[in-house]
Amino acid sequence: MERDDFMAAFAALANALGGEQGRDVGAMMPQSDVDDFRNGARWIPGEVTLARRRGEKVDFVQEGEQSEWYWQMPDGRRIFHGTIE
């Protein structure tokens, strides 16, 4: 199993076991974080997870190379994914 596949599977399991399957608000592992892992994210910033748990909309923008991907925060800031070896 590839690392990215493992993280997506682990995140989905954590979401389901947290009793909040398919939801973001109040979830131990928000469904949107699970979706980001499935879409190629190699990590999720804690600030993104916390905002999603509060019910705030955070978009994972995947334009260009992986090093250019970012999360668009509700206040307009961007947190870049970058690359992690």
PDB file of N, CA, C and O in Angstrom:
ATOM      1  N   MET A   1       0.850  -1.182   0.000  1.00  0.00           N
ATOM      2  CA  MET A   1       0.000   0.000   0.000  1.00  0.00           C
ATOM      3  C   MET A   1       0.891   1.238   0.000  1.00  0.00           C
ATOM      4  O   MET A   1       1.817   1.350   0.802  1.00  0.00           O
ATOM      5  N   GLU A   2       0.600   2.158  -0.903  1.00  0.00           N
ATOM      6  CA  GLU A   2       1.332   3.415  -0.980  1.00  0.00           C
ATOM      7  C   GLU A   2       1.051   4.262   0.256  1.00  0.00           C
ATOM      8  O   GLU A   2       0.002   4.125   0.886  1.00  0.00           O
ATOM      9  N   ARG A   3       1.996   5.140   0.600  1.00  0.00           N
ATOM     10  CA  ARG A   3       1.833   6.008   1.765  1.00  0.00           C
ATOM     11  C   ARG A   3       0.560   6.831   1.655  1.00  0.00           C
ATOM     12  O   ARG A   3      -0.184   6.937   2.630  1.00  0.00           O
ATOM     13  N   ASP A   4       0.289   7.420   0.487  1.00  0.00           N
ATOM     14  CA  ASP A   4      -0.895   8.264   0.323  1.00  0.00           C
ATOM     15  C   ASP A   4      -2.173   7.459   0.504  1.00  0.00           C
ATOM     16  O   ASP A   4      -3.133   7.943   1.104  1.00  0.00           O
ATOM     17  N   ASP A   5      -2.191   6.217  -0.016  1.00  0.00           N
ATOM     18  CA  ASP A   5      -3.354   5.358   0.147  1.00  0.00           C
ATOM     19  C   ASP A   5      -3.552   4.998   1.616  1.00  0.00           C
ATOM     20  O   ASP A   5      -4.681   4.951   2.104  1.00  0.00           O
ATOM     21  N   PHE A   6      -2.454   4.745   2.313  1.00  0.00           N
ATOM     22  CA  PHE A   6      -2.532   4.414   3.734  1.00  0.00           C
ATOM     23  C   PHE A   6      -3.111   5.578   4.520  1.00  0.00           C
ATOM     24  O   PHE A   6      -3.972   5.374   5.376  1.00  0.00           O
ATOM     25  N   MET A   7      -2.651   6.807   4.244  1.00  0.00           N
ATOM     26  CA  MET A   7      -3.143   7.973   4.984  1.00  0.00           C
ATOM     27  C   MET A   7      -4.625   8.191   4.721  1.00  0.00           C
ATOM     28  O   MET A   7      -5.369   8.534   5.640  1.00  0.00           O
ATOM     29  N   ALA A   8      -5.064   7.998   3.483  1.00  0.00           N
ATOM     30  CA  ALA A   8      -6.484   8.159   3.166  1.00  0.00           C
ATOM     31  C   ALA A   8      -7.316   7.111   3.892  1.00  0.00           C
ATOM     32  O   ALA A   8      -8.384   7.419   4.421  1.00  0.00           O
ATOM     33  N   ALA A   9      -6.830   5.874   3.919  1.00  0.00           N
ATOM     34  CA  ALA A   9      -7.552   4.795   4.605  1.00  0.00           C
ATOM     35  C   ALA A   9      -7.586   5.053   6.113  1.00  0.00           C
ATOM     36  O   ALA A   9      -8.623   4.872   6.751  1.00  0.00           O
ATOM     37  N   PHE A  10      -6.466   5.470   6.674  1.00  0.00           N
ATOM     38  CA  PHE A  10      -6.404   5.762   8.105  1.00  0.00           C
ATOM     39  C   PHE A  10      -7.346   6.908   8.466  1.00  0.00           C
ATOM     40  O   PHE A  10      -8.057   6.844   9.469  1.00  0.00           O
ATOM     41  N   ALA A  11      -7.345   7.960   7.638  1.00  0.00           N
ATOM     42  CA  ALA A  11      -8.208   9.112   7.900  1.00  0.00           C
ATOM     43  C   ALA A  11      -9.682   8.720   7.836  1.00  0.00           C
ATOM     44  O   ALA A  11     -10.479   9.163   8.663  1.00  0.00           O
ATOM     45  N   ALA A  12     -10.049   7.887   6.851  1.00  0.00           N
ATOM     46  CA  ALA A  12     -11.439   7.440   6.731  1.00  0.00           C
ATOM     47  C   ALA A  12     -11.844   6.610   7.938  1.00  0.00           C
ATOM     48  O   ALA A  12     -12.960   6.745   8.439  1.00  0.00           O
ATOM     49  N   LEU A  13     -10.947   5.755   8.408  1.00  0.00           N
ATOM     50  CA  LEU A  13     -11.223   4.932   9.590  1.00  0.00           C
ATOM     51  C   LEU A  13     -11.389   5.818  10.826  1.00  0.00           C
ATOM     52  O   LEU A  13     -12.302   5.607  11.624  1.00  0.00           O
ATOM     53  N   ALA A  14     -10.511   6.800  10.983  1.00  0.00           N
ATOM     54  CA  ALA A  14     -10.602   7.708  12.133  1.00  0.00           C
ATOM     55  C   ALA A  14     -11.911   8.483  12.104  1.00  0.00           C
ATOM     56  O   ALA A  14     -12.523   8.702  13.150  1.00  0.00           O
ATOM     57  N   ASN A  15     -12.346   8.901  10.923  1.00  0.00           N
ATOM     58  CA  ASN A  15     -13.614   9.621  10.789  1.00  0.00           C
ATOM     59  C   ASN A  15     -14.771   8.721  11.192  1.00  0.00           C
ATOM     60  O   ASN A  15     -15.669   9.147  11.918  1.00  0.00           O
ATOM     61  N   ALA A  16     -14.753   7.475  10.724  1.00  0.00           N
ATOM     62  CA  ALA A  16     -15.839   6.536  11.030  1.00  0.00           C
ATOM     63  C   ALA A  16     -15.859   6.159  12.515  1.00  0.00           C
ATOM     64  O   ALA A  16     -16.926   6.097  13.125  1.00  0.00           O
ATOM     65  N   LEU A  17     -14.688   5.910  13.090  1.00  0.00           N
ATOM     66  CA  LEU A  17     -14.628   5.501  14.496  1.00  0.00           C
ATOM     67  C   LEU A  17     -14.961   6.649  15.441  1.00  0.00           C
ATOM     68  O   LEU A  17     -15.357   6.428  16.586  1.00  0.00           O
ATOM     69  N   GLY A  18     -14.797   7.876  14.950  1.00  0.00           N
ATOM     70  CA  GLY A  18     -15.107   9.036  15.772  1.00  0.00           C
ATOM     71  C   GLY A  18     -16.598   9.259  15.934  1.00  0.00           C
ATOM     72  O   GLY A  18     -17.015  10.149  16.674  1.00  0.00           O
ATOM     73  N   GLY A  19     -17.406   8.462  15.251  1.00  0.00           N
ATOM     74  CA  GLY A  19     -18.853   8.589  15.369  1.00  0.00           C
ATOM     75  C   GLY A  19     -19.443   9.727  14.559  1.00  0.00           C
ATOM     76  O   GLY A  19     -20.631  10.028  14.676  1.00  0.00           O
ATOM     77  N   GLU A  20     -18.625  10.355  13.744  1.00  0.00           N
ATOM     78  CA  GLU A  20     -19.075  11.511  12.967  1.00  0.00           C
ATOM     79  C   GLU A  20     -18.921  11.220  11.477  1.00  0.00           C
ATOM     80  O   GLU A  20     -18.592  12.119  10.703  1.00  0.00           O
ATOM     81  N   GLN A  21     -19.152  10.000  11.074  1.00  0.00           N
ATOM     82  CA  GLN A  21     -18.891   9.592   9.707  1.00  0.00           C
ATOM     83  C   GLN A  21     -19.529  10.527   8.689  1.00  0.00           C
ATOM     84  O   GLN A  21     -20.735  10.773   8.710  1.00  0.00           O
ATOM     85  N   GLY A  22     -18.679  11.045   7.789  1.00  0.00           N
ATOM     86  CA  GLY A  22     -19.153  11.910   6.719  1.00  0.00           C
ATOM     87  C   GLY A  22     -19.343  13.360   7.104  1.00  0.00           C
ATOM     88  O   GLY A  22     -19.800  14.155   6.283  1.00  0.00           O
ATOM     89  N   ARG A  23     -19.004  13.734   8.341  1.00  0.00           N
ATOM     90  CA  ARG A  23     -19.221  15.119   8.794  1.00  0.00           C
ATOM     91  C   ARG A  23     -17.908  15.803   9.129  1.00  0.00           C
ATOM     92  O   ARG A  23     -16.885  15.147   9.326  1.00  0.00           O
ATOM     93  N   ASP A  24     -17.944  17.109   9.191  1.00  0.00           N
ATOM     94  CA  ASP A  24     -16.790  17.914   9.584  1.00  0.00           C
ATOM     95  C   ASP A  24     -16.945  18.460  11.002  1.00  0.00           C
ATOM     96  O   ASP A  24     -16.040  18.326  11.826  1.00  0.00           O
ATOM     97  N   VAL A  25     -18.088  19.074  11.281  1.00  0.00           N
ATOM     98  CA  VAL A  25     -18.294  19.791  12.541  1.00  0.00           C
ATOM     99  C   VAL A  25     -18.172  18.834  13.730  1.00  0.00           C
ATOM    100  O   VAL A  25     -18.908  17.855  13.856  1.00  0.00           O
ATOM    101  N   GLY A  26     -17.216  19.161  14.589  1.00  0.00           N
ATOM    102  CA  GLY A  26     -17.011  18.387  15.806  1.00  0.00           C
ATOM    103  C   GLY A  26     -16.326  17.050  15.616  1.00  0.00           C
ATOM    104  O   GLY A  26     -16.105  16.333  16.592  1.00  0.00           O
ATOM    105  N   ALA A  27     -15.983  16.693  14.386  1.00  0.00           N
ATOM    106  CA  ALA A  27     -15.392  15.377  14.113  1.00  0.00           C
ATOM    107  C   ALA A  27     -13.930  15.317  14.527  1.00  0.00           C
ATOM    108  O   ALA A  27     -13.187  16.287  14.378  1.00  0.00           O
ATOM    109  N   MET A  28     -13.528  14.162  15.051  1.00  0.00           N
ATOM    110  CA  MET A  28     -12.131  13.941  15.378  1.00  0.00           C
ATOM    111  C   MET A  28     -11.293  14.087  14.101  1.00  0.00           C
ATOM    112  O   MET A  28     -10.247  14.736  14.106  1.00  0.00           O
ATOM    113  N   MET A  29     -11.757  13.485  13.028  1.00  0.00           N
ATOM    114  CA  MET A  29     -11.118  13.587  11.706  1.00  0.00           C
ATOM    115  C   MET A  29     -12.196  14.049  10.734  1.00  0.00           C
ATOM    116  O   MET A  29     -12.990  13.233  10.266  1.00  0.00           O
ATOM    117  N   PRO A  30     -12.240  15.344  10.422  1.00  0.00           N
ATOM    118  CA  PRO A  30     -13.277  15.848   9.520  1.00  0.00           C
ATOM    119  C   PRO A  30     -13.273  15.137   8.167  1.00  0.00           C
ATOM    120  O   PRO A  30     -12.216  14.784   7.643  1.00  0.00           O
ATOM    121  N   GLN A  31     -14.459  14.933   7.615  1.00  0.00           N
ATOM    122  CA  GLN A  31     -14.578  14.274   6.315  1.00  0.00           C
ATOM    123  C   GLN A  31     -13.812  15.044   5.241  1.00  0.00           C
ATOM    124  O   GLN A  31     -13.256  14.434   4.329  1.00  0.00           O
ATOM    125  N   SER A  32     -13.775  16.354   5.332  1.00  0.00           N
ATOM    126  CA  SER A  32     -13.031  17.148   4.342  1.00  0.00           C
ATOM    127  C   SER A  32     -11.537  16.854   4.390  1.00  0.00           C
ATOM    128  O   SER A  32     -10.872  16.888   3.355  1.00  0.00           O
ATOM    129  N   ASP A  33     -10.995  16.565   5.573  1.00  0.00           N
ATOM    130  CA  ASP A  33      -9.592  16.155   5.683  1.00  0.00           C
ATOM    131  C   ASP A  33      -9.393  14.808   4.991  1.00  0.00           C
ATOM    132  O   ASP A  33      -8.408  14.603   4.282  1.00  0.00           O
ATOM    133  N   VAL A  34     -10.346  13.887   5.206  1.00  0.00           N
ATOM    134  CA  VAL A  34     -10.288  12.574   4.539  1.00  0.00           C
ATOM    135  C   VAL A  34     -10.266  12.787   3.026  1.00  0.00           C
ATOM    136  O   VAL A  34      -9.465  12.175   2.318  1.00  0.00           O
ATOM    137  N   ASP A  35     -11.141  13.649   2.540  1.00  0.00           N
ATOM    138  CA  ASP A  35     -11.219  13.920   1.101  1.00  0.00           C
ATOM    139  C   ASP A  35      -9.908  14.509   0.580  1.00  0.00           C
ATOM    140  O   ASP A  35      -9.463  14.167  -0.516  1.00  0.00           O
ATOM    141  N   ASP A  36      -9.287  15.399   1.369  1.00  0.00           N
ATOM    142  CA  ASP A  36      -8.005  15.979   0.947  1.00  0.00           C
ATOM    143  C   ASP A  36      -6.941  14.894   0.808  1.00  0.00           C
ATOM    144  O   ASP A  36      -6.183  14.897  -0.163  1.00  0.00           O
ATOM    145  N   PHE A  37      -6.872  13.961   1.766  1.00  0.00           N
ATOM    146  CA  PHE A  37      -5.919  12.851   1.661  1.00  0.00           C
ATOM    147  C   PHE A  37      -6.200  12.026   0.407  1.00  0.00           C
ATOM    148  O   PHE A  37      -5.274  11.649  -0.311  1.00  0.00           O
ATOM    149  N   ARG A  38      -7.466  11.748   0.148  1.00  0.00           N
ATOM    150  CA  ARG A  38      -7.827  10.975  -1.059  1.00  0.00           C
ATOM    151  C   ARG A  38      -7.436  11.713  -2.335  1.00  0.00           C
ATOM    152  O   ARG A  38      -7.161  11.088  -3.359  1.00  0.00           O
ATOM    153  N   ASN A  39      -7.413  13.036  -2.273  1.00  0.00           N
ATOM    154  CA  ASN A  39      -7.070  13.853  -3.444  1.00  0.00           C
ATOM    155  C   ASN A  39      -5.585  14.175  -3.538  1.00  0.00           C
ATOM    156  O   ASN A  39      -5.178  15.004  -4.352  1.00  0.00           O
ATOM    157  N   GLY A  40      -4.774  13.524  -2.708  1.00  0.00           N
ATOM    158  CA  GLY A  40      -3.331  13.660  -2.847  1.00  0.00           C
ATOM    159  C   GLY A  40      -2.598  14.454  -1.791  1.00  0.00           C
ATOM    160  O   GLY A  40      -1.372  14.547  -1.852  1.00  0.00           O
ATOM    161  N   ALA A  41      -3.295  15.035  -0.819  1.00  0.00           N
ATOM    162  CA  ALA A  41      -2.593  15.757   0.254  1.00  0.00           C
ATOM    163  C   ALA A  41      -1.725  14.778   1.028  1.00  0.00           C
ATOM    164  O   ALA A  41      -2.145  13.657   1.315  1.00  0.00           O
ATOM    165  N   ARG A  42      -0.527  15.201   1.359  1.00  0.00           N
ATOM    166  CA  ARG A  42       0.381  14.339   2.126  1.00  0.00           C
ATOM    167  C   ARG A  42       0.354  14.697   3.604  1.00  0.00           C
ATOM    168  O   ARG A  42       0.872  13.957   4.440  1.00  0.00           O
ATOM    169  N   TRP A  43      -0.253  15.839   3.921  1.00  0.00           N
ATOM    170  CA  TRP A  43      -0.421  16.284   5.310  1.00  0.00           C
ATOM    171  C   TRP A  43      -1.543  17.310   5.337  1.00  0.00           C
ATOM    172  O   TRP A  43      -1.869  17.917   4.317  1.00  0.00           O
ATOM    173  N   ILE A  44      -2.123  17.494   6.502  1.00  0.00           N
ATOM    174  CA  ILE A  44      -3.190  18.486   6.678  1.00  0.00           C
ATOM    175  C   ILE A  44      -2.768  19.386   7.844  1.00  0.00           C
ATOM    176  O   ILE A  44      -2.533  18.888   8.944  1.00  0.00           O
ATOM    177  N   PRO A  45      -2.669  20.691   7.623  1.00  0.00           N
ATOM    178  CA  PRO A  45      -2.307  21.588   8.723  1.00  0.00           C
ATOM    179  C   PRO A  45      -3.358  21.551   9.843  1.00  0.00           C
ATOM    180  O   PRO A  45      -4.557  21.491   9.570  1.00  0.00           O
ATOM    181  N   GLY A  46      -2.913  21.587  11.069  1.00  0.00           N
ATOM    182  CA  GLY A  46      -3.823  21.583  12.212  1.00  0.00           C
ATOM    183  C   GLY A  46      -4.822  22.723  12.159  1.00  0.00           C
ATOM    184  O   GLY A  46      -5.973  22.567  12.566  1.00  0.00           O
ATOM    185  N   GLU A  47      -4.385  23.864  11.660  1.00  0.00           N
ATOM    186  CA  GLU A  47      -5.257  25.033  11.552  1.00  0.00           C
ATOM    187  C   GLU A  47      -6.438  24.751  10.623  1.00  0.00           C
ATOM    188  O   GLU A  47      -7.545  25.237  10.855  1.00  0.00           O
ATOM    189  N   VAL A  48      -6.197  23.965   9.573  1.00  0.00           N
ATOM    190  CA  VAL A  48      -7.252  23.591   8.631  1.00  0.00           C
ATOM    191  C   VAL A  48      -8.259  22.676   9.329  1.00  0.00           C
ATOM    192  O   VAL A  48      -9.469  22.888   9.243  1.00  0.00           O
ATOM    193  N   THR A  49      -7.746  21.662  10.016  1.00  0.00           N
ATOM    194  CA  THR A  49      -8.620  20.714  10.722  1.00  0.00           C
ATOM    195  C   THR A  49      -9.474  21.426  11.769  1.00  0.00           C
ATOM    196  O   THR A  49     -10.674  21.173  11.872  1.00  0.00           O
ATOM    197  N   LEU A  50      -8.857  22.313  12.542  1.00  0.00           N
ATOM    198  CA  LEU A  50      -9.603  23.029  13.581  1.00  0.00           C
ATOM    199  C   LEU A  50     -10.706  23.904  12.987  1.00  0.00           C
ATOM    200  O   LEU A  50     -11.810  23.964  13.527  1.00  0.00           O
ATOM    201  N   ALA A  51     -10.409  24.580  11.884  1.00  0.00           N
ATOM    202  CA  ALA A  51     -11.430  25.421  11.236  1.00  0.00           C
ATOM    203  C   ALA A  51     -12.596  24.561  10.755  1.00  0.00           C
ATOM    204  O   ALA A  51     -13.756  24.945  10.905  1.00  0.00           O
ATOM    205  N   ARG A  52     -12.294  23.417  10.187  1.00  0.00           N
ATOM    206  CA  ARG A  52     -13.358  22.534   9.703  1.00  0.00           C
ATOM    207  C   ARG A  52     -14.190  21.986  10.857  1.00  0.00           C
ATOM    208  O   ARG A  52     -15.408  21.850  10.733  1.00  0.00           O
ATOM    209  N   ARG A  53     -13.557  21.680  11.954  1.00  0.00           N
ATOM    210  CA  ARG A  53     -14.309  21.209  13.130  1.00  0.00           C
ATOM    211  C   ARG A  53     -15.281  22.273  13.633  1.00  0.00           C
ATOM    212  O   ARG A  53     -16.333  21.950  14.184  1.00  0.00           O
ATOM    213  N   ARG A  54     -14.923  23.538  13.440  1.00  0.00           N
ATOM    214  CA  ARG A  54     -15.811  24.648  13.842  1.00  0.00           C
ATOM    215  C   ARG A  54     -16.896  24.915  12.805  1.00  0.00           C
ATOM    216  O   ARG A  54     -17.765  25.760  13.016  1.00  0.00           O
ATOM    217  N   GLY A  55     -16.846  24.202  11.691  1.00  0.00           N
ATOM    218  CA  GLY A  55     -17.848  24.374  10.648  1.00  0.00           C
ATOM    219  C   GLY A  55     -17.501  25.432   9.621  1.00  0.00           C
ATOM    220  O   GLY A  55     -18.349  25.820   8.817  1.00  0.00           O
ATOM    221  N   GLU A  56     -16.267  25.902   9.638  1.00  0.00           N
ATOM    222  CA  GLU A  56     -15.836  26.911   8.669  1.00  0.00           C
ATOM    223  C   GLU A  56     -15.462  26.228   7.357  1.00  0.00           C
ATOM    224  O   GLU A  56     -14.962  25.103   7.351  1.00  0.00           O
ATOM    225  N   LYS A  57     -15.710  26.925   6.239  1.00  0.00           N
ATOM    226  CA  LYS A  57     -15.406  26.373   4.924  1.00  0.00           C
ATOM    227  C   LYS A  57     -13.943  26.611   4.587  1.00  0.00           C
ATOM    228  O   LYS A  57     -13.481  27.751   4.554  1.00  0.00           O
ATOM    229  N   VAL A  58     -13.218  25.527   4.339  1.00  0.00           N
ATOM    230  CA  VAL A  58     -11.820  25.587   3.921  1.00  0.00           C
ATOM    231  C   VAL A  58     -11.701  24.760   2.648  1.00  0.00           C
ATOM    232  O   VAL A  58     -12.059  23.582   2.630  1.00  0.00           O
ATOM    233  N   ASP A  59     -11.196  25.378   1.585  1.00  0.00           N
ATOM    234  CA  ASP A  59     -11.054  24.694   0.303  1.00  0.00           C
ATOM    235  C   ASP A  59      -9.617  24.251   0.087  1.00  0.00           C
ATOM    236  O   ASP A  59      -8.680  24.991   0.384  1.00  0.00           O
ATOM    237  N   PHE A  60      -9.447  23.040  -0.433  1.00  0.00           N
ATOM    238  CA  PHE A  60      -8.138  22.526  -0.823  1.00  0.00           C
ATOM    239  C   PHE A  60      -8.026  22.743  -2.325  1.00  0.00           C
ATOM    240  O   PHE A  60      -8.687  22.060  -3.107  1.00  0.00           O
ATOM    241  N   VAL A  61      -7.192  23.688  -2.724  1.00  0.00           N
ATOM    242  CA  VAL A  61      -7.064  24.083  -4.128  1.00  0.00           C
ATOM    243  C   VAL A  61      -5.852  23.373  -4.727  1.00  0.00           C
ATOM    244  O   VAL A  61      -4.727  23.517  -4.250  1.00  0.00           O
ATOM    245  N   GLN A  62      -6.111  22.605  -5.783  1.00  0.00           N
ATOM    246  CA  GLN A  62      -5.060  21.809  -6.409  1.00  0.00           C
ATOM    247  C   GLN A  62      -4.818  22.288  -7.839  1.00  0.00           C
ATOM    248  O   GLN A  62      -5.154  21.597  -8.801  1.00  0.00           O
ATOM    249  N   GLU A  63      -4.248  23.444  -7.963  1.00  0.00           N
ATOM    250  CA  GLU A  63      -3.920  24.001  -9.271  1.00  0.00           C
ATOM    251  C   GLU A  63      -2.413  23.944  -9.453  1.00  0.00           C
ATOM    252  O   GLU A  63      -1.658  24.311  -8.552  1.00  0.00           O
ATOM    253  N   GLY A  64      -1.980  23.489 -10.606  1.00  0.00           N
ATOM    254  CA  GLY A  64      -0.550  23.427 -10.885  1.00  0.00           C
ATOM    255  C   GLY A  64       0.109  22.220 -10.228  1.00  0.00           C
ATOM    256  O   GLY A  64      -0.534  21.205  -9.961  1.00  0.00           O
ATOM    257  N   GLU A  65       1.396  22.359  -9.979  1.00  0.00           N
ATOM    258  CA  GLU A  65       2.184  21.288  -9.352  1.00  0.00           C
ATOM    259  C   GLU A  65       1.791  21.130  -7.887  1.00  0.00           C
ATOM    260  O   GLU A  65       1.226  22.040  -7.281  1.00  0.00           O
ATOM    261  N   GLN A  66       2.101  19.957  -7.328  1.00  0.00           N
ATOM    262  CA  GLN A  66       1.747  19.685  -5.938  1.00  0.00           C
ATOM    263  C   GLN A  66       2.323  20.732  -4.989  1.00  0.00           C
ATOM    264  O   GLN A  66       1.704  21.052  -3.974  1.00  0.00           O
ATOM    265  N   SER A  67       3.483  21.259  -5.302  1.00  0.00           N
ATOM    266  CA  SER A  67       4.097  22.272  -4.438  1.00  0.00           C
ATOM    267  C   SER A  67       3.331  23.595  -4.448  1.00  0.00           C
ATOM    268  O   SER A  67       3.574  24.459  -3.605  1.00  0.00           O
ATOM    269  N   GLU A  68       2.399  23.759  -5.403  1.00  0.00           N
ATOM    270  CA  GLU A  68       1.609  24.989  -5.505  1.00  0.00           C
ATOM    271  C   GLU A  68       0.214  24.840  -4.906  1.00  0.00           C
ATOM    272  O   GLU A  68      -0.524  25.823  -4.834  1.00  0.00           O
ATOM    273  N   TRP A  69      -0.162  23.646  -4.478  1.00  0.00           N
ATOM    274  CA  TRP A  69      -1.475  23.430  -3.879  1.00  0.00           C
ATOM    275  C   TRP A  69      -1.564  24.199  -2.562  1.00  0.00           C
ATOM    276  O   TRP A  69      -0.552  24.446  -1.906  1.00  0.00           O
ATOM    277  N   TYR A  70      -2.783  24.573  -2.188  1.00  0.00           N
ATOM    278  CA  TYR A  70      -2.957  25.310  -0.935  1.00  0.00           C
ATOM    279  C   TYR A  70      -4.364  25.124  -0.384  1.00  0.00           C
ATOM    280  O   TYR A  70      -5.273  24.683  -1.087  1.00  0.00           O
ATOM    281  N   TRP A  71      -4.521  25.470   0.889  1.00  0.00           N
ATOM    282  CA  TRP A  71      -5.831  25.526   1.527  1.00  0.00           C
ATOM    283  C   TRP A  71      -6.226  26.990   1.614  1.00  0.00           C
ATOM    284  O   TRP A  71      -5.461  27.822   2.102  1.00  0.00           O
ATOM    285  N   GLN A  72      -7.424  27.298   1.137  1.00  0.00           N
ATOM    286  CA  GLN A  72      -7.954  28.661   1.209  1.00  0.00           C
ATOM    287  C   GLN A  72      -8.748  28.777   2.500  1.00  0.00           C
ATOM    288  O   GLN A  72      -9.796  28.150   2.650  1.00  0.00           O
ATOM    289  N   MET A  73      -8.246  29.581   3.432  1.00  0.00           N
ATOM    290  CA  MET A  73      -8.876  29.733   4.729  1.00  0.00           C
ATOM    291  C   MET A  73     -10.037  30.732   4.644  1.00  0.00           C
ATOM    292  O   MET A  73     -10.089  31.547   3.723  1.00  0.00           O
ATOM    293  N   PRO A  74     -10.964  30.668   5.602  1.00  0.00           N
ATOM    294  CA  PRO A  74     -12.131  31.566   5.586  1.00  0.00           C
ATOM    295  C   PRO A  74     -11.762  33.049   5.611  1.00  0.00           C
ATOM    296  O   PRO A  74     -12.502  33.880   5.086  1.00  0.00           O
ATOM    297  N   ASP A  75     -10.622  33.383   6.220  1.00  0.00           N
ATOM    298  CA  ASP A  75     -10.215  34.794   6.306  1.00  0.00           C
ATOM    299  C   ASP A  75      -9.425  35.257   5.083  1.00  0.00           C
ATOM    300  O   ASP A  75      -8.923  36.381   5.051  1.00  0.00           O
ATOM    301  N   GLY A  76      -9.316  34.374   4.062  1.00  0.00           N
ATOM    302  CA  GLY A  76      -8.632  34.738   2.826  1.00  0.00           C
ATOM    303  C   GLY A  76      -7.182  34.296   2.739  1.00  0.00           C
ATOM    304  O   GLY A  76      -6.591  34.318   1.659  1.00  0.00           O
ATOM    305  N   ARG A  77      -6.601  33.895   3.865  1.00  0.00           N
ATOM    306  CA  ARG A  77      -5.212  33.431   3.847  1.00  0.00           C
ATOM    307  C   ARG A  77      -5.103  32.111   3.092  1.00  0.00           C
ATOM    308  O   ARG A  77      -6.074  31.363   2.970  1.00  0.00           O
ATOM    309  N   ARG A  78      -3.912  31.845   2.594  1.00  0.00           N
ATOM    310  CA  ARG A  78      -3.622  30.573   1.941  1.00  0.00           C
ATOM    311  C   ARG A  78      -2.515  29.868   2.727  1.00  0.00           C
ATOM    312  O   ARG A  78      -1.507  30.473   3.091  1.00  0.00           O
ATOM    313  N   ILE A  79      -2.724  28.596   2.974  1.00  0.00           N
ATOM    314  CA  ILE A  79      -1.698  27.770   3.600  1.00  0.00           C
ATOM    315  C   ILE A  79      -1.236  26.801   2.517  1.00  0.00           C
ATOM    316  O   ILE A  79      -2.008  25.956   2.064  1.00  0.00           O
ATOM    317  N   PHE A  80       0.011  26.924   2.108  1.00  0.00           N
ATOM    318  CA  PHE A  80       0.499  26.124   1.006  1.00  0.00           C
ATOM    319  C   PHE A  80       0.894  24.719   1.450  1.00  0.00           C
ATOM    320  O   PHE A  80       1.463  24.512   2.522  1.00  0.00           O
ATOM    321  N   HIS A  81       0.567  23.763   0.581  1.00  0.00           N
ATOM    322  CA  HIS A  81       0.861  22.357   0.816  1.00  0.00           C
ATOM    323  C   HIS A  81       2.345  22.099   0.721  1.00  0.00           C
ATOM    324  O   HIS A  81       2.905  21.387   1.554  1.00  0.00           O
ATOM    325  N   GLY A  82       2.993  22.667  -0.284  1.00  0.00           N
ATOM    326  CA  GLY A  82       4.418  22.438  -0.492  1.00  0.00           C
ATOM    327  C   GLY A  82       4.683  20.980  -0.801  1.00  0.00           C
ATOM    328  O   GLY A  82       3.775  20.241  -1.182  1.00  0.00           O
ATOM    329  N   THR A  83       5.898  20.578  -0.641  1.00  0.00           N
ATOM    330  CA  THR A  83       6.247  19.181  -0.833  1.00  0.00           C
ATOM    331  C   THR A  83       6.972  18.687   0.400  1.00  0.00           C
ATOM    332  O   THR A  83       7.786  19.395   0.993  1.00  0.00           O
ATOM    333  N   ILE A  84       6.664  17.475   0.767  1.00  0.00           N
ATOM    334  CA  ILE A  84       7.320  16.833   1.910  1.00  0.00           C
ATOM    335  C   ILE A  84       7.919  15.540   1.401  1.00  0.00           C
ATOM    336  O   ILE A  84       7.214  14.696   0.847  1.00  0.00           O
ATOM    337  N   GLU A  85       9.199  15.383   1.583  1.00  0.00           N
ATOM    338  CA  GLU A  85       9.872  14.155   1.113  1.00  0.00           C
ATOM    339  C   GLU A  85       9.805  13.090   2.170  1.00  0.00           C
ATOM    340  O   GLU A  85      10.313  11.986   1.967  1.00  0.00           O
TER     341      GLU A  85
END
